[in-house]
Amino acid sequence: MAGSAELKYAETQSAASVVAARTLANTLDEWRDWLIHEKRGSPNTVQAYERDLAAFLEFLTGHLAGQPTLADLTRLRTADFRAWLAYRANSGVARSSTARALSVVRGFFRWTTRNGICTNAAVHSIRTPRQRQVIPKPLSTENALKVVNTTDPAAGESWLDLRDRALFTLLYGCGLRISEALGLNQRDSRAGDYLVITGKGNKQRMVPVLPAVWSALGRYLEICPFPRDPDAPLFYGSRGGRLSAGVVQRRLRDLRSKLGLPETATPHALRHSFATHLLAGGGDLRAIQELLGHASLSTTQRYTAVDGAKLLSEYKNAHPRAKRNK
């Protein structure tokens, strides 16, 4: 009996030592590993989550007059979380960014609770900041075609010109996110009816590909100076590495002044244009949701507001009574 009691005491002391040895830094490392290996978040998603949580902990360092510990996180009250939200609002942070950060912090506390690390119910009582409805800003059909037809394949353009044409044609023709397009490898460019796209949360979807898209990709790959390898990037940078989003954004900024395009002409605007032009042509909202890889139909429904705004603008410009009131 004495031996059994001593064993239980030793086990209790051992467990207490483990709890005492756990630090917030250890916990953050474990949370990051969970995001990568179990939640299977993309590198960009994991980095964004880490930035949001780091900003929250940085606020707490000033708010609590010292670096927070796990015990501090457990003791946080509703007023502390509201102070954080007020700080972000007073700093001019967009409501959408704060809503995302609050979601990350809530998710972190759900994970710590599930793993028996620390619990805080107050964070779940905080209301998400109401967001303004942001209407996507697509290009007109004319401007979208200006972007994808910016080079003439018969005029002897450089491989970089044909690369840009192929990429912009893919973004507008398939409605891809820039990260999805730049993540493709050459094995994905084998002509067929569909592309298998890996989107947010590593969710895959099938996207139909127009012959014009395959044609633009084929012309680019024919004169691309870098190796043809199924595992190599589909879109190369000038030095042979995978093309970066920053380079693509700069190339399109250069085109804006050259072609007289609006400031809203960005790579992501081509995705918006894809969805808006499909909807205007009678496309089914559910089908467009699947093509874009949206988890929620409400995200896709934003494009109906674009169509409504255009209709209202045309009415104001054309209706005699609207003109009389100007």
Secondary structure, DSSP 8 states (H G I E B T S, - for coil): -HHHHHHHHHHHHHHHHHHHH--HHHHHHHHHHHHHHTS---HHHHHHHHHHHHHHHHHHHHHTTS---HHHHHH--HHHHHHHHHHHHHTT--HHHHHHHHHHHHHHHHHHHHTTS---SGGGGS--------------HHHHHHHHTSS-GGG---HHHHHHHHHHHHHHHH---HHHHHT-BGGGGS-SSEEEEE-GGG-EEEEE--HHHHHHHHHHHHH--S---TTSBSSB-TTSSB--HHHHHHHHHHHHHHHT--TT--HHHHHHHHHHHHHHTT--HHHHHHHHT-SSHHHHTHHHHHHHHHHHHHHHHH-HHHHHT-
